[in-house]
Amino acid sequence: MFGNGRAVNPSSEHKPHDGTMLAMLLDAPNRRLRNARLPIPAPREHEVVIRVTACGVCRTDLHIIDGDLPPHKLPLTLGHEVVGIVVQAGELVGAFEAGERVGVPWLGGTCRHCAFCASGRENLCDTAVFTGYDRDGGYAEYAVADSRYCFRLPDRYDDAHAAPLLCAGLIGYRAYAMAGTAQRIGLYGFGAAAHIIAQVARAQGREVYAFTRPGDTHSQAFALSLGAAWAGDSDAAAPALLDAVIIFAPSGALVPRALAATKKGATVVCAGIHMSDIPAFPYSLLWGERTVRSVANLTRADGEAFFAIAEQVDIKTVPVIFPLRAANEALDALRAGRFDGAAVLVPR
């Protein structure tokens, strides 16, 4: 719920006396997560340990589980939309103190000195590490993160409503920024990211056209309720040519369809970390100075810009709450498209 932004209060249930915590672990691709008790991590010099109060469930988590993204670390605690309270800080942490609420995003660390990092493109750093992929994430009662890559969160969002902003919001915003000044924007795949970016676009006076799985009238109605000018099947034609398209669904087959739906000079942004192969298509779809580009990860500058907007715009994220132990059920529901909005795990 929206309100005064107070974090979830700690309870004795979440204060183990033996120094351990519950975590949901991935042991290998194409396996169900298992619950385990692990030692609560300790921070290194730039790190904070947080008591997790909410963690979003992202489609990228499914790509890791399914092996679409090759494993970097096993066993692994997934989760990169992490909200929590700092309980311990490393010696060189200057930004956060115990008791403060922080958000932990997908980008977990970079080398800080390569050409990409030096030019403000740290999202492309060849040695970047990612939360819930290279480092253990938020499908646990506690997590450790590099404080230099954490964010303060707007007070207007409580923990469950803030969690989806940390990936669906941040990666969605980077994709949205690549659409430039486009007035008519198509969104293919109306899930966690699209339902956030649609609200930002509407607040900025843009027109939103939502494309969903064929026959998904429920998600189409959801898009219209958030201010979309039109909503329909992904194989249907919008009532007007589009200035830009953002593809959130991981289907390469949507790229030619999106190009066909645009004006000359338009940009088609592929916003997922994984997408199936793009089929061959006639050059005439690309001609007219249309552009197809991808989004890779995020930068801290993206986060600062997006959370400044989130301070001003009343973004109504729609969290669907699951207890931490039900992480597998949350992932199943996401895979099957059984809800609108974003799944969020809470320790309880």
N, C-alpha and C positions, 0 to 999 in steps of 0.2 A: 504494500500500500504506500501511497505517497503521504508525506507528512513532515515531521520535523527532522527526519534523517537519523534518528537514534539507532545505533547498531543493536543487533540482537544481544540481549544480556547473557552473560555466562551463567551456566547452571552447573551444579555439582556433577551432573551426568557426564559433562564434558571435561572433567578435571580428574584424569586417572591418577591414582596414587602410586602406580608402579612405574611412572615415566614413559608409558607407552600410549599409542594412539591407534584408532581404527583407520585403516586405509583400504581402498579398493584397488587391487593390483591386476595388471595385465601381465601374464607370464609368457605369452606367445601370441602371434597374430591368429585371428580366427578362433580365439578362445573367449569364454565368458570371464568377466572379472571375478576375482575371488577376494573375500574379505580377510584381512590379516591384521595382526597387532604388530606394530613396528615401534622402535624407539622414537620419541619426539626428537626431531633434528635440532642441532645446535648451530648458531650462526657463525660464519666466518666474518672477516673484518668489515665488509661492505653489506652484509646480509642482515635481514630481519627474519625472525620467526613469528609467524602469525597464527592465531587461533582462527581457523576457517569458520565463517558464519554463513557463507553461501558460495556455491560454485556452479556456473553455467555449464550446460552440456551442449557441445558444439558438434556440427557435422564433421569437423576435422578429427574429432575423437573417433568417429566411425571409420574414417579413412585410415587412421593408425591401427585400429583393431582389425580392419579388413586386410591390412597389408598393402593398401594402395600407396601408403607412405612407408618406406622400409624402416624397420625399427632401428633406433639409435641407442636405446637403453632398455634392457629387460632384466628383471621385472620392472614395470613402470607404473607410477601413479599418474593417471591422466588428469586433465583439467587445467584450462588456461583462462578462465573467466572467474578469478578468485577474489572474493571479498573477505576481509578478516581484520582482526584487531592485533596490533603488534604486542607481543608478550616479552620479546627479548631482542636487543639490537647489538650488532657487532661493534667493535671498537671504533671503526671509521665511519659509522652511520651518523650523518648530521641532519638528515632531512626528516626523520621520524623518531618519535619517542614511544615508549611503552604506553599503551592505552589508546593510541591513535588508530583510526580506521584507514586502511589502504586497499588499493586495487592492484592485482597482479595480472598483467596481460600476457599474450602469446610471446612477445619479444622478451626473453629473459636475460639477455646479455650480448655484448659484442666486443670486438677487440679494441675499439675506440681509437685506432690509429691508422687503419688502412685507408686507401683512397676513397672508398665508399663512405666510411665513417667520417672522414675529414670533410667530405663534400655534402653532408647532410642526408646521405642515403644509407644510413646504418641498417636499414631493412635488407640491403643487399650484401652485407658483410659476409664473407665466405666462412668465417668462423663463428657466426652468430649461434647462440643457443636459445632454445625455445621451451617455454614452460609447458609441462605435461607431455614433453617429447624428448628433449635432451636432459631436462631436470624434472624431478618429481613435481606434480602439480597439486591441484586442490580437491581431488576426490579423496579427501582425508580430513581428519579433525584438526591437524596442524600442517603447515607448510613453511618452507624457507624460500626466500627470494632475495635477489640483489636489489637493495633499496634504491639504487640509481635508476632502475627501470620500472619502479612502482609509481602509482598515481594516487593523489588525493582525489576523493570522489565528492561530487556535489552533495550537499546536505539534504537536498530536496528528495533524494531517492533512498529508500531503505535498502537493506542488504540484498534481498531477493530481487528487487527491481533494478539495482545497480549492476548485478552480475552480468546480465546480457550486454551491457554497454561495453564491457571489456574486450570483446572480440566481435560479436555481431555488430556492435556500434562502431568500434574502432576500425576494423577492416572495411566495414560498410562505408564508413566516412571516407577512408582513403580512396575507395572506388568511386564514390560520389564526387569527390574533389576532382577526379580525373575526367568527369563529365563536363567540367568547365562551367560555362554560363548557359548550358542547355536549358531551354524552357520546358520542353516536353520530354520526359524521361520514362523509358520503359524499364520495368523490373521483372526479370524472368526468374521465377522461383520466389514465392512470397512466404518466406519463413522468418527466422529470428532477425537476420540482418535487414531484410527488405521492410519488415514492419516498423523498424526503427528509422531507416533512411527515408521511408515514405513520409513520415511525420516531419523530419527535418526539411525535406524538399517542399512540403506543403507550407510549412512555416515561413519559408523563403520565397513563397509565391510561385513555385513551379507546379506544373501539371504532372501527375503520376499516372502511368498506365501499367497495370499489374497483369502479369501472365502466369498462370498456374498450370499444374498438371491437367490435362483434358478431363473435364467432368467434375473438377474439384470446386463445386459451387460454394461450399462452405468457406474455403480460403478466399474465394472471390468476394463473397459477402464481407468477410473480415477486412479485405483491402478497401472496399468501398466505405466501410465504417470508419476507416482511418483517413478518409478524404481523397482516395483515388478517383480520378476523373472517369476511369473505365477499368473494368476487370474482365478477363476472359481466358479462354484456353490458350496454351502456348502455341498451338498450331493455327490459331485464328489471327485475323488481321485486325489491328487497332483501327479506330475510326479516323485517325490522322497519322501522317508520317512523323517519326520521332526524331528529335535532335540528338539523342544519346540513348544508349541502352546499357544497363548493368545486368550481367548474367550471374546470379547467385547459385543457381542449380548446377550440379557438377556434370552436365551433359554437353559434350562437344557438339552434338547435333543441333543445339540451339543457336550456334554461331551463325550459320547461313540464314536461319529464320530471322535472327535479330537484324542482320544486315539488310535483309529484304524489307524490314519494317521501318528503315531509317531514311532520312533525307540525305542528299549529297552533303559532304562535309561532316557527317556525324561520326561519333566515337562509340565503339562497342567495347565495353570493359568486361573482361573475364575476371571475376572477383574471388574465385575459389583457389585453394592451395592445390587442389587436384581436380582434373576434369578428364572425362573420357576423350578419346581421339576425335578431332574435328574432321568431318568428312570433306572430301573434295567438293568444291563449289565453283560456279562460273565466275570468271573475273568481273563480269558485269555487276555482280553484287558488291564488290569492293571498289569498283571504279567510282569516280566522282569524289575523290579525296576522302573517302571513308577510312577510318582507322580502327584496327583491332589491337587491343593491348591487354596485358595481364596486370594483376596486382600481386605483389609479393610482400607479405608480412605487414609491418607497420613501423613507423618511427615514433620516438617520444614526442616530436613536434606534432605529429598527427593527433596524439592523445591530448596534448595541451589545447590544440585547436578545437577538437571535438568536445572536450569537457567544458570549454568556454561556451560552446553552443548549448550543451546540455544544462548549463546553469540558467540559461535564458529561456529555452524552449521546454515546455512541459511534455517531455517524451514519455508516453505511456507504454512502457514495456509491459508485456503480458507474461509473467513467469508462471509456469506450471510446476508446482512444488513436488519433489520426491525426496524421501529420506535418503541419506547417504547410502545406507545398506541396500537400497533399491536402485542402485546405479544401473544395473543390467536392464531393469524394467524401463528406466528412463531412456536408455539407448535404444531399446526395442521400439518404444513409442515414437522416438525421433525417426528411426529408420522407416517405420510404417506410415509416418505423416499423420499420427493420430491426434495431434493438437495444433492449434495456432499459437504463435508467440514463441517462447523459449523455455526449455526444461531447465530447472534449477535444483541442485542437490543442497540439502541442509542437514547438518549433523543433528540428529535427534533420536 
